Amino acid sequence: MTKEKICAVGKGIAGKLPVFLFCVLFINGYNTWFGKENSIVGVILLMGLLMFLKADFGIDAKYSAVLVPLLFVSMGLCAKLSAWNPLVGLVVDAVFLSAALLFTRLDATHSAYLPFFMGFLMLRGYDVTGELFVKRMVSLAVIGYVVGLLHFLGSRKTCGHAQPSALLRGLSLYGPWERWALSLTVTLLVTLLFGDLLSIPKSMWVNLTVLSLMMPIEDDLVRRRRLRIPATILGCVLFIALFGWLIPPDYQTAALLLAGFLSMFITSYFIKTVYNSFSALVTATLLLPAKAAVLTRIGNNLIGAAVALLSLFLFNRIFLRLDQRRQNAA
């Protein structure tokens, strides 16, 4: 490796290190105040903070600054309401997912919906009660408000200045965004409902696989379809090798933090999926034995991949027929 490359790597590490340290301090502080059982909420709020700091939702920042914490709070409440009854959950899920998609409809990056969707799916998978639920909701309200405020301060001069009514303007079943949003929402509603009715263990991973595969960019989707399953299996193999055999228990936390820092340099979807599978298994072992966690993770990813591909095929057929009828009527 040349001296120039070594310097470039060093600068890259030095540039990302403050962000990583902030993330570590944020999560540790969150766990101290709101409980380790709510740590997944801290991850989602941190994700929202990093993504929304200079986000452009296509509307005036004073409106998006209010909608961001409102959706975070709604995320926690709706995830709780969904657990009451599968049919009630179906309605609640439909309302929240539709609202989150509509709010982020004009986002140019096509990714601002992810913190809300991922957070909602994870909170449904990691339910808490009593004092822990109160702490969860307080954190969503307080930190969500801070995220909204920082978004306003960072984006008020650069984002769009449209009224919220612009989010509803021009909706059409023939638009590419509308078709993607419809197919994703319906597919998730089906997997969420069947996960509740059949009591599938950790069905959250089925839903997260569907979310990962059904991205709004078609070229990215084709690539992700091929890579998701082998990357997930490789992540499981790494987990078994490192946390089952190689790394002593006393050093496993440090190893996970190091892996988190290194993940900041990942640009490949395949390697990102390997890391996500690996880190999710570490979390899962807090609730399941390691072997059961791996088998559940792989099985649910296979189910989610099959559902996503079937859904894409069916919706493509439906939309093709709609286009044909429209052409024939013209």
C-alpha positions as CSV (number, residue, x, y, z in Angstrom):
1,M,0.0,0.0,0.0
2,T,1.4,3.4,-1.0
3,K,1.9,6.3,1.4
4,E,-1.0,8.2,-0.3
5,K,-3.4,5.3,0.3
6,I,-2.3,5.0,3.9
7,C,-2.9,8.7,4.4
8,A,-6.3,8.5,2.7
9,V,-7.3,5.6,4.9
10,G,-6.1,7.5,8.0
11,K,-8.1,10.6,7.1
12,G,-11.2,8.4,6.5
13,I,-10.9,6.8,9.9
14,A,-10.2,10.2,11.6
15,G,-13.2,11.7,9.8
16,K,-15.7,9.0,10.9
17,L,-14.3,8.4,14.4
18,P,-16.2,11.4,16.0
19,V,-19.4,10.2,14.5
20,F,-18.8,6.7,15.8
21,L,-17.9,7.9,19.3
22,F,-21.1,10.0,19.3
23,C,-23.1,7.0,18.4
24,V,-21.6,4.9,21.1
25,L,-22.1,7.6,23.7
26,F,-25.7,8.2,22.5
27,I,-26.6,4.5,22.8
28,N,-24.9,4.0,26.1
29,G,-26.6,7.1,27.5
30,Y,-29.9,6.1,26.1
31,N,-29.7,2.6,27.7
32,T,-28.8,4.2,31.0
33,W,-31.8,6.5,31.0
34,F,-34.4,4.4,29.3
35,G,-33.3,0.8,29.9
36,K,-31.4,-1.8,27.8
37,E,-34.7,-3.4,26.9
38,N,-35.5,-0.2,24.9
39,S,-32.1,-0.1,23.2
40,I,-33.6,-0.7,19.8
41,V,-35.6,2.5,20.2
42,G,-32.3,4.4,20.8
43,V,-30.9,2.9,17.6
44,I,-33.9,4.1,15.6
45,L,-33.8,7.6,17.1
46,L,-30.1,7.8,16.3
47,M,-30.8,6.6,12.8
48,G,-33.4,9.3,12.4
49,L,-31.1,12.0,13.8
50,L,-28.3,11.1,11.4
51,M,-30.7,10.9,8.4
52,F,-33.0,13.9,9.1
53,L,-30.4,16.5,10.1
54,K,-30.3,18.0,6.6
55,A,-33.2,16.1,5.0
56,D,-35.5,17.7,2.5
57,F,-39.0,16.3,2.8
58,G,-40.2,18.6,0.0
59,I,-42.2,20.8,2.4
60,D,-41.4,23.7,4.6
61,A,-39.1,22.7,7.5
62,K,-41.4,24.1,10.1
63,Y,-44.0,21.5,9.1
64,S,-41.6,18.6,8.8
65,A,-40.0,19.5,12.1
66,V,-43.4,18.9,13.7
67,L,-44.3,15.8,11.7
68,V,-41.0,14.0,12.6
69,P,-41.5,13.8,16.4
70,L,-45.3,13.2,15.8
71,L,-44.5,10.1,13.7
72,F,-41.9,8.9,16.2
73,V,-44.5,9.0,19.0
74,S,-47.2,7.5,16.7
75,M,-44.7,4.7,15.9
76,G,-44.6,3.6,19.5
77,L,-48.3,3.9,20.2
78,C,-49.3,2.1,17.0
79,A,-46.8,-0.7,17.6
80,K,-48.4,-1.2,21.0
81,L,-52.0,-1.0,19.7
82,S,-51.2,-3.6,17.0
83,A,-50.5,-6.2,19.7
84,W,-54.0,-6.1,21.0
85,N,-55.7,-8.0,18.3
86,P,-54.6,-9.1,14.7
87,L,-57.6,-7.4,13.0
88,V,-57.1,-4.2,15.0
89,G,-53.4,-4.5,14.2
90,L,-54.2,-4.7,10.5
91,V,-56.0,-1.4,10.6
92,V,-53.4,0.3,12.8
93,D,-50.6,-1.0,10.7
94,A,-52.2,0.3,7.5
95,V,-52.8,3.8,9.0
96,F,-49.3,4.2,10.3
97,L,-47.4,2.8,7.2
98,S,-49.5,4.9,4.9
99,A,-48.9,8.0,6.9
100,A,-45.2,7.5,7.1
101,L,-45.0,6.9,3.3
102,L,-47.1,9.9,2.5
103,F,-45.0,12.2,4.7
104,T,-41.8,11.1,3.0
105,R,-43.3,11.0,-0.5
106,L,-41.4,14.0,-1.8
107,D,-38.0,13.0,-0.3
108,A,-35.5,13.1,-3.1
109,T,-33.3,10.4,-1.5
110,H,-36.1,7.8,-1.4
111,S,-34.9,6.6,2.0
112,A,-36.4,8.9,4.6
113,Y,-39.2,6.4,5.3
114,L,-36.8,3.8,6.6
115,P,-36.4,5.0,10.2
116,F,-40.2,5.0,10.6
117,F,-40.7,1.7,8.9
118,M,-37.8,-0.1,10.5
119,G,-38.7,1.4,13.9
120,F,-42.3,0.3,13.6
121,L,-41.4,-3.2,12.6
122,M,-38.8,-3.5,15.3
123,L,-41.0,-2.1,18.1
124,R,-43.7,-4.6,17.1
125,G,-41.1,-7.4,17.5
126,Y,-39.7,-6.1,20.8
127,D,-42.7,-5.2,22.9
128,V,-42.4,-4.0,26.4
129,T,-44.9,-3.2,29.2
130,G,-45.3,-1.2,32.3
131,E,-42.5,1.3,33.3
132,L,-40.4,0.3,30.3
133,F,-43.2,1.2,27.9
134,V,-43.6,4.6,29.6
135,K,-39.8,5.2,29.3
136,R,-40.0,4.1,25.6
137,M,-42.8,6.6,24.9
138,V,-41.0,9.4,26.8
139,S,-37.9,8.8,24.8
140,L,-39.7,8.9,21.5
141,A,-41.4,12.1,22.5
142,V,-38.4,13.9,24.0
143,I,-35.7,12.8,21.6
144,G,-38.0,12.8,18.7
145,Y,-38.7,16.5,19.5
146,V,-34.9,17.1,19.6
147,V,-34.5,15.4,16.2
148,G,-37.3,17.6,14.8
149,L,-35.7,20.7,16.2
150,L,-32.2,19.8,14.8
151,H,-33.8,19.0,11.5
152,F,-35.4,22.5,11.4
153,L,-32.2,24.2,12.3
154,G,-30.2,22.3,9.8
155,S,-32.7,22.3,6.9
156,R,-34.8,25.5,7.1
157,K,-32.7,27.3,4.5
158,T,-32.1,24.5,2.1
159,C,-35.3,22.4,2.0
160,G,-38.5,23.0,0.0
161,H,-41.0,25.5,1.2
162,A,-44.3,23.9,0.0
163,Q,-47.3,23.5,2.2
164,P,-48.2,20.0,3.6
165,S,-51.0,19.8,1.0
166,A,-48.3,19.2,-1.6
167,L,-47.8,15.7,-0.2
168,L,-51.3,14.8,-1.6
169,R,-51.0,16.6,-4.9
170,G,-50.8,14.5,-8.1
171,L,-51.3,11.1,-6.5
172,S,-52.1,8.5,-9.2
173,L,-52.2,4.7,-9.4
174,Y,-50.1,5.0,-12.6
175,G,-47.2,6.8,-10.9
176,P,-44.1,4.7,-10.1
177,W,-43.9,6.0,-6.5
178,E,-47.5,5.2,-5.9
179,R,-47.2,1.7,-7.3
180,W,-44.1,1.0,-5.2
181,A,-45.8,2.4,-2.1
182,L,-48.9,0.3,-2.6
183,S,-47.0,-2.9,-3.3
184,L,-44.8,-2.5,-0.2
185,T,-47.6,-1.5,2.1
186,V,-49.9,-4.4,1.1
187,T,-47.0,-6.9,1.3
188,L,-46.0,-5.8,4.7
189,L,-49.7,-5.8,5.9
190,V,-50.0,-9.4,4.8
191,T,-46.8,-10.6,6.5
192,L,-47.6,-8.7,9.6
193,L,-51.1,-10.2,9.8
194,F,-50.0,-13.7,9.2
195,G,-47.1,-13.3,11.6
196,D,-49.6,-12.4,14.3
197,L,-52.2,-15.1,13.4
198,L,-49.6,-17.9,13.2
199,S,-47.4,-16.6,16.0
200,I,-44.3,-17.0,13.9
201,P,-41.2,-16.7,16.2
202,K,-39.5,-13.3,15.6
203,S,-41.6,-12.7,12.5
204,M,-40.0,-9.2,12.6
205,W,-37.2,-10.6,10.4
206,V,-39.6,-11.7,7.7
207,N,-40.9,-8.1,7.6
208,L,-37.5,-6.5,7.6
209,T,-36.4,-8.8,4.7
210,V,-39.5,-7.7,2.7
211,L,-38.6,-4.1,3.5
212,S,-35.0,-4.6,2.4
213,L,-35.9,-6.3,-0.9
214,M,-38.8,-4.0,-1.9
215,M,-36.8,-0.8,-2.3
216,P,-38.1,2.0,-4.5
217,I,-35.2,1.8,-7.1
218,E,-35.7,-1.0,-9.5
219,D,-32.0,-1.5,-10.5
220,D,-31.1,-1.8,-6.8
221,L,-33.9,-4.2,-6.2
222,V,-32.7,-6.7,-8.9
223,R,-29.2,-6.7,-7.3
224,R,-30.6,-7.1,-3.7
225,R,-32.8,-10.1,-4.7
226,R,-29.7,-12.1,-5.6
227,L,-27.5,-11.1,-2.6
228,R,-29.9,-11.1,0.4
229,I,-30.0,-14.8,1.2
230,P,-26.2,-15.7,0.7
231,A,-25.3,-12.6,2.6
232,T,-27.6,-13.5,5.5
233,I,-26.2,-17.1,5.6
234,L,-22.6,-15.7,5.7
235,G,-23.5,-13.4,8.5
236,C,-24.8,-16.4,10.5
237,V,-21.6,-18.3,9.8
238,L,-19.5,-15.4,11.0
239,F,-21.6,-15.1,14.1
240,I,-21.2,-18.8,15.0
241,A,-17.5,-18.7,14.4
242,L,-16.7,-15.5,16.3
243,F,-19.2,-15.5,19.2
244,G,-19.5,-19.3,19.4
245,W,-15.8,-20.3,19.2
246,L,-13.2,-17.6,18.7
247,I,-13.9,-14.6,20.9
248,P,-14.1,-15.1,24.7
249,P,-17.2,-13.7,26.4
250,D,-15.2,-10.9,28.1
251,Y,-14.2,-9.4,24.8
252,Q,-17.4,-9.8,22.8
253,T,-18.8,-6.3,23.6
254,A,-15.5,-4.7,22.4
255,A,-15.6,-6.9,19.3
256,L,-19.2,-5.8,18.5
257,L,-18.3,-2.1,19.0
258,L,-15.3,-2.5,16.6
259,A,-17.5,-4.2,14.1
260,G,-20.0,-1.3,14.4
261,F,-17.2,1.2,13.7
262,L,-15.9,-0.8,10.7
263,S,-19.5,-1.0,9.3
264,M,-19.3,2.8,8.7
265,F,-16.9,2.2,5.9
266,I,-19.1,-0.4,4.1
267,T,-20.5,0.6,0.8
268,S,-21.4,-2.8,-0.6
269,Y,-24.9,-4.0,-0.1
270,F,-23.7,-7.6,0.2
271,I,-21.3,-6.8,3.0
272,K,-23.8,-4.5,4.7
273,T,-26.3,-7.4,4.8
274,V,-23.7,-9.7,6.2
275,Y,-23.0,-7.2,9.0
276,N,-26.7,-6.6,9.6
277,S,-27.4,-10.4,9.9
278,F,-24.4,-10.7,12.2
279,S,-25.4,-7.8,14.5
280,A,-29.0,-8.9,14.6
281,L,-28.0,-12.4,15.7
282,V,-26.0,-10.8,18.6
283,T,-29.1,-9.0,19.7
284,A,-31.3,-12.1,19.2
285,T,-29.1,-14.2,21.5
286,L,-30.3,-12.0,24.4
287,L,-33.8,-13.6,23.9
288,L,-33.0,-16.9,22.2
289,P,-30.3,-19.6,22.4
290,A,-27.6,-19.0,19.8
291,K,-28.5,-22.0,17.7
292,A,-32.2,-21.1,17.7
293,A,-31.4,-17.5,16.8
294,V,-29.4,-18.5,13.8
295,L,-32.0,-21.0,12.5
296,T,-34.8,-18.5,13.1
297,R,-33.0,-15.8,11.3
298,I,-32.2,-17.9,8.2
299,G,-35.7,-19.4,8.1
300,N,-37.5,-16.0,8.4
301,N,-35.2,-14.4,5.8
302,L,-36.0,-17.2,3.4
303,I,-39.7,-16.7,4.0
304,G,-39.4,-12.9,3.6
305,A,-37.4,-13.3,0.4
306,A,-40.0,-15.7,-1.1
307,V,-42.9,-13.4,-0.1
308,A,-41.2,-10.3,-1.6
309,L,-40.4,-12.0,-4.9
310,L,-44.0,-13.4,-5.1
311,S,-45.4,-10.0,-4.3
312,L,-43.3,-8.2,-6.9
313,F,-44.4,-10.7,-9.6
314,L,-48.1,-10.4,-8.7
315,F,-48.1,-6.6,-8.5
316,N,-46.1,-6.3,-11.8
317,R,-48.8,-8.4,-13.5
318,I,-51.5,-6.3,-12.0
319,F,-49.9,-3.0,-13.0
320,L,-49.2,-4.4,-16.5
321,R,-52.9,-5.2,-17.0
322,L,-53.9,-1.7,-15.8
323,D,-51.5,-0.2,-18.3
324,Q,-52.9,-2.4,-21.1
325,R,-56.5,-1.4,-20.2
326,R,-55.5,2.2,-20.1
327,Q,-53.9,2.0,-23.6
328,N,-56.9,0.1,-25.0
329,A,-59.3,2.8,-23.6
330,A,-57.3,5.6,-25.1
